[in-house]
Amino acid sequence: MFVISSITQKHLMKKFNFIPYFFSLLLVTDLYVFAIDSKEQRKLKNKIHNFSSKNIDTDMSTKWSLTGLYLEKYDDNYTFIKNPKLKMFDSNLITNISSETAIDPTGEMNEIYLKSNVSVNRNNSSNGNTIKLYTSYAIFYLTKDLIETDRDVTIITSDSTTTGNGLSANLDMGLITILSDAERTIKEGDQLQTIKGNQMIYNTKTDEWIVKNKPASNLKKSIKNKVTTTFNLN
């Protein structure tokens, strides 16, 4: 069940031979795809300023809450959010996810495309552990509790800072995988220790790190294709 509140709302022929024709068709097709993917080409249905929404389960417990500067919903349910702040609740875990913009392509909160200054902050109230994750673009699959990106990432824990390229984070299982070029710097007293690997897996439930020599190339390629297509990146 969704509960939405707001402060302000607006209801708002010549012959061609085969080869030239083929490339002309490709150009027209590309322009058409670009047009249907652009929010400027859609018809704005609603715009809500300073909005907030909640997902409440059958036990009347809040599963997540979402706020933002404004939300634009279009005639095909494509939804654009400025300055989204998503807060998720799961037992003793609270996860805060934010970015400069977000797109929900279906309006169903199944997938959210996060862009610019993406931040994930997860706090475990049972042990006080906090994990912070930063990247530039990410896709969040709410139904899978999964965050993925092919961009550079930084993960900060109480005793370490880890960087790398590409990420697959299953928040439900507590497994965060840096897909390639991983480097972890650990602070032990006044000493710093650096560990490098082509792939690192962090188990947030056991607080254990696994270092692998082989990068997760196939997974990274799959994520890269999705991110590149979704955000229209080169």
C-alpha positions as semicolon CSV with decimal commas, in nm:
position;residue;x (nm);y (nm);z (nm)
1;M;0,000;0,000;0,000
2;F;0,135;0,343;-0,093
3;V;0,066;0,660;0,103
4;I;0,154;0,988;-0,073
5;S;0,149;1,336;0,076
6;S;0,258;1,672;-0,066
7;I;0,275;2,046;-0,001
8;T;0,211;2,162;-0,358
9;Q;0,075;1,974;-0,667
10;K;0,028;2,062;-1,040
11;H;-0,197;1,864;-1,276
12;L;-0,020;1,939;-1,518
13;M;0,971;1,014;-5,275
14;K;1,256;0,959;-5,428
15;K;1,410;0,624;-5,507
16;F;1,695;0,506;-5,291
17;N;1,918;0,213;-5,343
18;F;1,936;-0,042;-5,060
19;I;2,248;0,077;-4,873
20;P;2,161;0,448;-4,834
21;Y;1,806;0,351;-4,741
22;F;1,931;0,105;-4,479
23;F;2,148;0,365;-4,304
24;S;1,875;0,626;-4,326
25;L;1,641;0,381;-4,156
26;L;1,896;0,322;-3,880
27;L;1,926;0,698;-3,822
28;V;1,550;0,744;-3,804
29;T;1,517;0,448;-3,567
30;D;1,787;0,584;-3,335
31;L;1,622;0,925;-3,326
32;Y;1,288;0,765;-3,248
33;V;1,430;0,561;-2,961
34;F;1,597;0,873;-2,822
35;A;1,270;1,064;-2,848
36;I;1,062;0,807;-2,660
37;D;1,329;0,779;-2,390
38;S;1,337;1,155;-2,325
39;K;1,099;1,293;-2,065
40;E;1,060;1,607;-2,275
41;Q;0,874;1,397;-2,531
42;R;0,628;1,260;-2,275
43;K;0,313;1,425;-2,152
44;L;0,340;1,540;-1,791
45;K;0,048;1,412;-1,585
46;N;0,133;1,523;-1,230
47;K;0,405;1,720;-1,055
48;I;0,431;1,706;-0,677
49;H;0,667;1,934;-0,482
50;N;0,828;1,837;-0,150
51;F;0,660;1,499;-0,171
52;S;0,677;1,199;0,059
53;S;0,550;0,846;0,013
54;K;0,551;0,522;0,212
55;N;0,516;0,153;0,144
56;I;0,326;-0,013;0,428
57;D;0,289;-0,390;0,460
58;T;-0,013;-0,589;0,584
59;D;0,110;-0,558;0,944
60;M;0,104;-0,179;0,903
61;S;0,483;-0,164;0,928
62;T;0,670;0,076;0,703
63;K;0,890;-0,109;0,454
64;W;1,031;0,205;0,295
65;S;0,975;0,579;0,273
66;L;1,066;0,811;-0,013
67;T;1,097;1,190;-0,015
68;G;1,223;1,438;-0,271
69;L;1,232;1,799;-0,389
70;Y;0,975;1,715;-0,653
71;L;0,828;1,422;-0,846
72;E;0,712;1,430;-1,208
73;K;0,481;1,154;-1,329
74;Y;0,412;1,118;-1,702
75;D;0,127;0,969;-1,901
76;D;0,304;0,630;-1,937
77;N;0,386;0,624;-1,559
78;Y;0,750;0,713;-1,625
79;T;0,853;0,896;-1,306
80;F;1,134;1,148;-1,254
81;I;1,246;1,243;-0,901
82;K;1,472;1,533;-0,803
83;N;1,690;1,485;-0,493
84;P;1,538;1,150;-0,393
85;K;1,596;1,015;-0,042
86;L;1,488;0,654;0,003
87;K;1,485;0,502;0,351
88;M;1,443;0,126;0,389
89;F;1,356;-0,064;0,706
90;D;1,439;-0,429;0,768
91;S;1,443;-0,558;1,126
92;N;1,747;-0,393;1,289
93;L;1,877;-0,253;0,958
94;I;1,811;0,096;0,822
95;T;1,935;0,180;0,473
96;N;1,942;0,535;0,335
97;I;1,986;0,579;-0,041
98;S;2,016;0,918;-0,211
99;S;2,126;1,077;-0,540
100;E;2,076;1,397;-0,734
101;T;1,811;1,244;-0,960
102;A;1,625;0,917;-1,000
103;I;1,405;0,760;-1,265
104;D;1,140;0,497;-1,206
105;P;1,060;0,384;-1,563
106;T;0,731;0,210;-1,477
107;G;0,618;0,400;-1,166
108;E;0,594;0,069;-0,978
109;M;0,909;0,107;-0,763
110;N;1,058;-0,214;-0,902
111;E;1,369;-0,053;-1,050
112;I;1,515;0,289;-0,979
113;Y;1,789;0,450;-1,187
114;L;2,008;0,664;-0,963
115;K;2,228;0,934;-1,115
116;S;2,502;1,162;-0,974
117;N;2,639;1,154;-0,619
118;V;2,481;0,818;-0,540
119;S;2,511;0,738;-0,170
120;V;2,410;0,425;0,023
121;N;2,432;0,430;0,402
122;R;2,338;0,117;0,595
123;N;2,325;0,112;0,976
124;N;2,290;-0,199;1,191
125;S;2,138;-0,095;1,523
126;S;2,218;-0,430;1,686
127;N;2,596;-0,385;1,665
128;G;2,635;-0,019;1,563
129;N;2,810;-0,106;1,236
130;T;2,772;0,140;0,950
131;I;2,858;0,086;0,584
132;K;2,882;0,379;0,340
133;L;2,893;0,333;-0,035
134;Y;2,950;0,600;-0,300
135;T;2,934;0,595;-0,681
136;S;2,815;0,807;-0,976
137;Y;2,547;0,589;-1,138
138;A;2,358;0,288;-1,006
139;I;2,053;0,074;-1,070
140;F;1,858;-0,032;-0,762
141;Y;1,628;-0,333;-0,797
142;L;1,392;-0,295;-0,501
143;T;1,227;-0,634;-0,537
144;K;1,568;-0,803;-0,527
145;D;1,728;-0,563;-0,275
146;L;2,012;-0,537;-0,527
147;I;2,231;-0,241;-0,627
148;E;2,454;-0,261;-0,935
149;T;2,693;-0,031;-1,120
150;D;2,989;-0,056;-1,356
151;R;3,132;0,276;-1,232
152;D;3,405;0,346;-0,976
153;V;3,293;0,279;-0,620
154;T;3,410;0,358;-0,267
155;I;3,305;0,158;0,037
156;I;3,376;0,289;0,387
157;T;3,349;0,081;0,704
158;S;3,460;0,156;1,060
159;D;3,814;0,031;0,997
160;S;3,869;0,045;0,621
161;T;3,821;0,225;0,291
162;T;3,786;0,014;-0,023
163;T;3,779;0,131;-0,384
164;G;3,727;-0,049;-0,712
165;N;3,545;-0,057;-1,041
166;G;3,199;-0,208;-1,072
167;L;2,975;-0,332;-0,794
168;S;2,699;-0,580;-0,719
169;A;2,554;-0,539;-0,370
170;N;2,286;-0,781;-0,250
171;L;2,160;-0,599;0,059
172;D;1,929;-0,882;0,163
173;M;2,210;-1,142;0,166
174;G;2,459;-0,888;0,301
175;L;2,708;-0,952;0,018
176;I;2,888;-0,662;-0,151
177;T;3,110;-0,754;-0,446
178;I;3,361;-0,517;-0,604
179;L;3,397;-0,653;-0,955
180;S;3,750;-0,542;-1,051
181;D;4,057;-0,335;-0,951
182;A;3,977;-0,362;-0,581
183;E;4,200;-0,197;-0,321
184;R;4,130;-0,199;0,052
185;T;4,314;0,017;0,306
186;I;4,278;-0,102;0,665
187;K;4,356;0,107;0,971
188;E;4,502;-0,083;1,266
189;G;4,594;0,161;1,539
190;D;4,838;0,405;1,380
191;Q;4,925;0,165;1,100
192;L;4,774;0,139;0,752
193;Q;4,768;-0,185;0,553
194;T;4,672;-0,208;0,187
195;I;4,531;-0,519;0,021
196;K;4,479;-0,542;-0,354
197;G;4,283;-0,788;-0,565
198;N;4,100;-0,814;-0,895
199;Q;3,778;-0,883;-0,704
200;M;3,667;-0,846;-0,342
201;I;3,358;-0,976;-0,165
202;Y;3,245;-0,826;0,165
203;N;3,006;-1,021;0,385
204;T;2,838;-0,756;0,599
205;K;2,681;-1,018;0,827
206;T;3,011;-1,179;0,926
207;D;3,231;-0,871;0,861
208;E;3,461;-1,087;0,648
209;W;3,640;-0,994;0,324
210;I;3,735;-1,238;0,048
211;V;4,001;-1,138;-0,207
212;K;4,004;-1,300;-0,551
213;N;4,268;-1,281;-0,823
214;K;4,016;-1,309;-1,106
215;P;3,778;-1,020;-1,179
216;A;3,406;-1,085;-1,222
217;S;3,429;-1,005;-1,592
218;N;3,104;-1,164;-1,712
219;L;2,896;-1,002;-1,439
220;K;3,065;-0,667;-1,497
221;K;2,998;-0,688;-1,871
222;S;2,630;-0,760;-1,810
223;I;2,599;-0,470;-1,564
224;K;2,793;-0,238;-1,797
225;N;2,551;-0,310;-2,083
226;K;2,252;-0,233;-1,861
227;V;2,400;0,086;-1,710
228;T;2,525;0,217;-2,047
229;T;2,186;0,160;-2,208
230;T;1,985;0,291;-1,915
231;F;2,177;0,617;-1,875
232;N;2,260;0,660;-2,246
233;L;2,634;0,660;-2,174
234;N;2,912;0,613;-2,426
